[in-house]
């Protein structure tokens, strides 16, 4: 590159150094995941009104990474893994939280339908059918969008696209089949029990 004095300015470029700098930036961005997970967990507690259900929701999000690793590497034989894959945590947090909120809202709505009062099976059938369809639309469209990256000739982008396309439906299935039973178990075993116990103790002491 020529300078103003007619000489040359040398520009040093190294793909190895660029790769190392990129990894450093990705690791720095990934460190923000701790804040994101904490924020989602707190918001779970507020919206779900349950520390137990909030813990189940976070557990399902984290467990989806193990399921995705098995499917991606064990079945589809995509063994390439880079720091870029770690950033998918931000995507899964948002989509999983949305799925859980959609289901819990449908479940709470079912409590106000007179035909379902006192019938947990009918309530769950209504909430599950209503929520699963809405959750499937958002999860499938996002998954297909990431799957388009599989046509990229750049390996990190291609592997990331496949990984993200798998983890989204994996998390969807975990939420669909594990979170509803957790809700029923929580409401039948824990919800209102502590509150009622405290009230009974207050009456006895009074």
N, C-alpha and C positions, 0 to 999 in steps of 0.2 A: 504494500500500500504506500503510495507516494505521499510525502509531506509537503509543507509549504516551501521548504528550502531545497526541494528537488531531490531529496534523498529518499530512503525507504524506511518505513516503520514495520518492524517484524511483529506479527501476531502469533503467539504460541497457542496451539490448540491440542488438546489431548482427550480422546474419548474416555479413557480410563478416569481422568480427573473429573470430567463432566458426569460420568456415572457415579462416582463417589459423592460429588456435590448433590446430585439428584437424590441419592439414598439418604444423605443427611437431612435434606429438606423433607423427604417423605417421613422419616423417623420423627422429625419435629412435629409435623402435622398429625402423625398418629398419636403423639403424646396428648393431643387435645381430646382424644377419645375418652380418656378418664373423666374429664369434665362433662362430656356428652352423656356418657353412661350414668354418671351421678345425677345429672339434670333429669334425664328420662326416668330414672328410678324414683326421684322425688316427685316428679309429675305423676308417675304411676300411683304412688301412695295417695296423692291428693285426689286424683280422679277415680281410682278404684276403691278408695276408702279402706284399704287393707294393705298392711305391710306384707302379709303372706302372699297375696295375689301379685303384688308388685315384685316380690322376689321370684315368683314363678315366671312372670313375664320376662325379667332379665335373664333368668336361667334358660328359657327357651331361645332367646336371642343368642346367647353364648353357645348353647348346644348345637345351634344350626351350623356353626363353623366346623364342628367335628363331623356332622353328617355330610356336609359339603366336601370335606377333605376325602371322605370315604368314596363318595360318588365320583368326584372329579379325578382323583388319582387311581382309585381302585377299579372303577368301571370304565370311565372315559379315557383313562390313561394320559391325562394332561398333568404331567409332573412338574412343569415349570412353575416356579413360585418366586415372586419378587415382593419388595416392600410395598409396591403399588397395591397388592392384594389386601394389605392391612387396612387400606382406606375404605374398603367396602363396609366396615363397621358403621360408618356414618349413614350409609344407605339403608342397611338392615335395621338400625335403630329407628329411623323414621317410618319405614314401611311396617315393621312389626308393631310399633306403638299405634299406628293407624289401624291395623287389623284388630288389635286388642280393644281399642276404644270403640270400634264399630260393633264388635260382638257384645261388649258389656252394655252399650247403649241399647242394643236390640233386646238383651236379656232384661234390662230394667223396664223397658217399654212393655214387655210381656206381662209384667206384674200388674199392669193397669187394665188388662183385657179381662173382662168379667168371666168369659168362658174358661180361662186358664187358671183362675185363682184356686190355690190349693193343689194344683196338679203340676208337679215339677216336670214330668215327662212332656206334657203338652207345651209348657213354657219353653223348654229346651228345644223342642222340635221347631217351634215358631222362630225362636231367636237364632238357632243354628242355620236354618234354611235362609232366613233373611240376611244374616251376616256373611255367610259363606259366599253367596253370589256377589255381593259388593266387594268382598276381599279378593275374590278370584279375578275380578276385572282389573283392579289396580295392580295386583301382583303379576298377572300374566302380561299386561302391557309393558310393565317395567322390565320384566325378564326378557321379553322379546327384543326390547330396545337395546339391552346389553348384549344379547346374543348376536346382534348385527356386527359387533366388533370381532366376532370369530372369523370374519372374512378379511380382516386386516393382515397384511404381510409382516407387520411388526409383532414379534413374538410377545413382548410384555403386554401390549394392548390386547392382542388376541387371547392370551391366557387369562387376563383380567376380565375380559368380556364373558368368557365361558364360565369362569368362577362366579362372577356376579349373577349370571343367568341361572346358575344352579342354586346358589344360596337363597335366592328370593323365594322360589317355590318350596325349597326345603323348609324354610322358616314358616311359610304359609301352612304347610301340612302339620308342622309341630304345633302351631297355634290352634289350628282347626281341631285336632284330635286330642290335645292334652289340656289346653286352657279351659274348655267347657267343663270337663269333669272336675277340674280344680275349683271352678266357681261353685259347682253344686256341692262338692265336699266341704268347701269353706263355709258356705251358707248353712249347711246342715249341721256342721260340727262346731263352728266358732262364732259366726255372726250373731250378735245380740246376746250370746251366752254370758259373757263377762259383764256386760251392762246390766242384764237382768239379775245376775248374782249380786252385784254391788247394791242394786236397789233393794233386793230381798234382805241383805245384811243391814241396810239402813233402817228398814221397817222393823226388823227384829230388835235392833239397838234402840229404836225410838219407843 
